[in-house]
Structures are given as C-alpha cells and as structure tokens.
Amino acid sequence: MTSCDDLVGAIRGRYASSGRAEKTRILDEFAAVTGLHRKHAMRLLRSSLTDSAGGARRERRLYGDAVRAALVVIWEASDRICGKRLRPLIPMLLGAMERHGHLQLDVEVRRQLLRMSAATLDRALRAVKTAGRKNRHRGVASTALRRSIPIRTFGDWGDPPPGFFEADLVSHSGPVASGSFTQTLVVTDIATGWTECAPLLVREQTLLAAVLTELRRLMPVPMRGLDTDNDSVFINATLRDYCVSADIEFTRCRPYRKNDQAWIEQKNGAIVRKIVGYRRLEGPVAAAALAELYAAVRLFVNFFQPSFKLAAKHRDGAQVYKRYHPPATPHRRMMDHPETPDDVKQNLQALADTLDPVRLLRDIRAAQQRLVEIADHTQTGTAPPSLEAFLSGLRTAWRAGEVRPTAQRTVQLRRGRRRPDPLAAATTQLKLWFDSEPWRTARELLELLQADQPGRYPDELLRTVQRRLKIWRSERAREMVFGQSAANQQTPVPAEEIAQ
C-alpha cells in the first residue's frame, strides 16, 4: 500500500495534465503495475493534488462551528447517546429546551441541526468524544512489551546445553481462588531435568526477581535462558530488564499453548502437586514451612529420582509414537552432558557422596506433616521420628496405603458467620409458624413476618428465609413424610455409622 501511494503521488500530476490518449496509456500502465481495477485507479489518479496520499476524500464541512457547538449541548442534554438514537430525539429535545429557555438558536442553525443524519452526528461529535475519553490503562504486558520478548515453541528447543530453563507458577489456593495465597515458582532445566522450587508469599514481579536470584545461587550451572508463559507476573518490564542485565535469554510461549512448556508442566504435577498437594497455604508461616520442604525436596528429586526424557516422536495417522531416553536422575544427566564444566561435575559428585536418601525422605515427610498442620489448623506438636525408627517403618509402610501427609484428605473447617444474622430476632417466631404449618413456603413466611412487623424485614431477606427453611425441613424430613409416630419410633443411628 505504501508503494502504491508513492506511485500515485508520482504520476498524479502528469496524469492530470495529459491528453486523452496519454491518460489511457498511463492508466493502462498503472493498472498493470498495481493490479487495481481501472475504475479505482481512475479515482486515485483524478484526486486533487492537495488530497492525502492514497486519494482519501477531504472532509467537506457543511456545518459550521455554531452548528457543532449547539450539537454538543444537545448531545450532553441527551446523556451522550449515539447518533442513531440522537437523530430522532433532536426535534423533541430542541422544542423542549427552547420552551424552557435553555437554548435559543438561529433559524439557519436550527434547520441544519434538524437535517443532519445519524452518521454525520457521530462524525461531528467524534473529536468531542475522543477529547473527553480517558486513555485506557494498559496492563504491564502491553503489545510493545510482548513484541520485545521472542516466542519459543516446544519444537524450537532442539538439544540445548545445560542452563536453559522453563519457569512456571503453581498456586496453593485450595478450593477457593480468592484472597492472598502462597505460590511456588518452579524452574526446570531442559537438557538435564534439574528442577528448583521456591515459595512466593505473594504474586509480585520484584519479589519474583528476588526469588529467582536466590534460585540461581543454588543451580549447579549458570542460567543462560528463561522461558515462561504469558502470565503478567512474568511478562513485565521488571523481569525483562532483570534478564537483560543478567545476560539471560528471555523468551515466552504462545498464548494458550501449554504444550510449548511441556517440560515445566510435567514437573508441576510430578513434583509440586505430588509432594505439596492441593491444600490452601497462606501467610509467612506456611511460606516458611514450604521453603523448608523444598530444601530437602531439591536434593532428593535431583539426586535420587530418575525421570524419563523424550527423545523423539512421530505421528502415523492418529497414532503418536514416542521414544524415550533411558531413565536417569538430573544429577546423572548433568554429569554425563559433554558441555557441563569439570568444576561443576566435581562439586556435584562431592555433594552426592554426602547425601543420605533415607534422611532426606524423613525430612520431607516431617516437613509435609508440618505443612498439613499449618493448612488444616491442627497443630499436634509431635516431633519427627528418629532416623532408625523411620527406616524401620519403611518396611511396613506399604500396609497403610498412601503415606504422604499432603496426599491425605483435607480437613474442611466450617467457617462461621461473618456478619450479623438479620433474622436473629425473628427466628423463634418463624420457627413457630413453620412448626404449626410446615407446608408454607419461604415467601409466605416472610410475608407473615412483614405483616407482623412492618418495615423491618425487606424482600431482600427471602433467600435467607429459604436457607433457614431448608435446614428446618431437613431436620423434620422423616416426620413430614412418615408422620409423628414413625419419627418417635425411629432408632437413633450410632455416631460411628454416621462417621462412616
């Protein structure tokens, strides 16, 4: 389009001053070069030299400033409705405003206002609407910021050296994703599967950069690249500038394409969810307990947990065939990789020689138990077992089924009422009416209450009465179905059976 506009500007003057035969030759050449229809090409070349590039039509102001000023007043008086709704309202609004002395217009101005079309009204008000509109606040992940961060897909990784990581956040919100809760930052190395986890007290980009700095100190190799999803906690100027200053290649996946981050998504479930579970964790105490858990998890997972790594896959129709490398621990893959420095290999081997897997597993179980007690508010104060007792318990632990404390069922604590009961003074009277006539609906009970105490209980309490009535009906369900005698003869169910 830019080249076409430049060509129009170059030959428009020659076309205007040429004769009929010369115009035909210029038009043929112009249509052949641009591929435009001859009629459209003629309109472009006939346009005035003072027109904008591309032959755009100049605005012809048929209505003066007085008409536009009066239109603004009428538009404001109509509560800023659109032109299609304003057009039929103008005659009525003009008459009403003139009758009450709010507007006195010249005859010609009034005539022009009445003949303006809906599209003309919108065009005349465009500048006023734009000037009074506040700029929409854009989030941290603006279009320019996203464009400055390259996209990397799953197939773009190839076979990178150690140091290129994928990162993601795992939320510990429990069943309710509201309020402030702890999250886990997970980073995993593409080449070796080395994984580091750290808790985030809140979702905040500066805190994320600080936690990432601490994780880089724990990593055996320097971080060369960081690939994240399009979450605003990652896609922001703070983290981008942090990666630039640390000489880290910062990339992102495609929006709504989780397969681009298959490496980290697998670790989210296999490590974080498997070890931490799904309880709600909030507050600094839970974050500190989570950090203590991850201190043992990082050593146990990276040194004593072999994992599979995809080598290749191909599709044959609807069938997908995958081939994996032999299972190996991240520590072993790091040691066997040809691009791992020798000093890193020596440090890793020295650390591996000092680690006790049973002690690490005992520490993980103890940290999991403390995390469960914090989340469920069931502090027991029991000390972790000794290493000998824990080792002896491993022989028979299979009999108890699932032994991870975080995998057990979450204790659901019933939350009390958070605001005063609006029916506290009328509950007794409502219960009496219900006992005498249990077939009445909640609307009928509320109407009786409103007639008994006018102006005190509004219609908005209908849902509260319905919930109260639901409880009473469930308590009297057997009596309402089988009668009072059957209810009296009912044998109470033991508490043990109810619990079961």
Protein Blocks (a to p, Z undefined) as FASTA:
>chain_A
ZZmmmmmmmmmmmmmmpcfklmmmmmmmmmmmnopafklmmmmmmpcfkbcehhiacddd
fbdfklmmmmmmmmmmnoopafklmmmmmmmmmmmmmmnopaccdfklmmmmmmpcfklm
mmmmmmmmmmmpccddddfklfklmmmpccddfklnopadehiacddddddebjbdghjd
ddddddddfklopacddddfbacfklmmmmmmmmmmmpmbdcfbdcddfbfklmcfklmm
mmmmnopacddddehilklmmmmmmmmmmmmmmmnomadcedjklmmmmmmmmmmmmmmm
mmmmccdddfbdcdehjaccddddddddfklmmmmpmklcfklmmmmmmmmmmpcfklmm
mmmmmmmmmmmmmmnopaghiacddfklmmmmmmmmmmnopabfklpccdddddddfbdc
fklmmmmmmmmmmmmmmmbcfklmmmmmmmmmghklcfklmmmmmmmmmmmmmmmmmmmm
nojklmmmpccddfklmmZZ
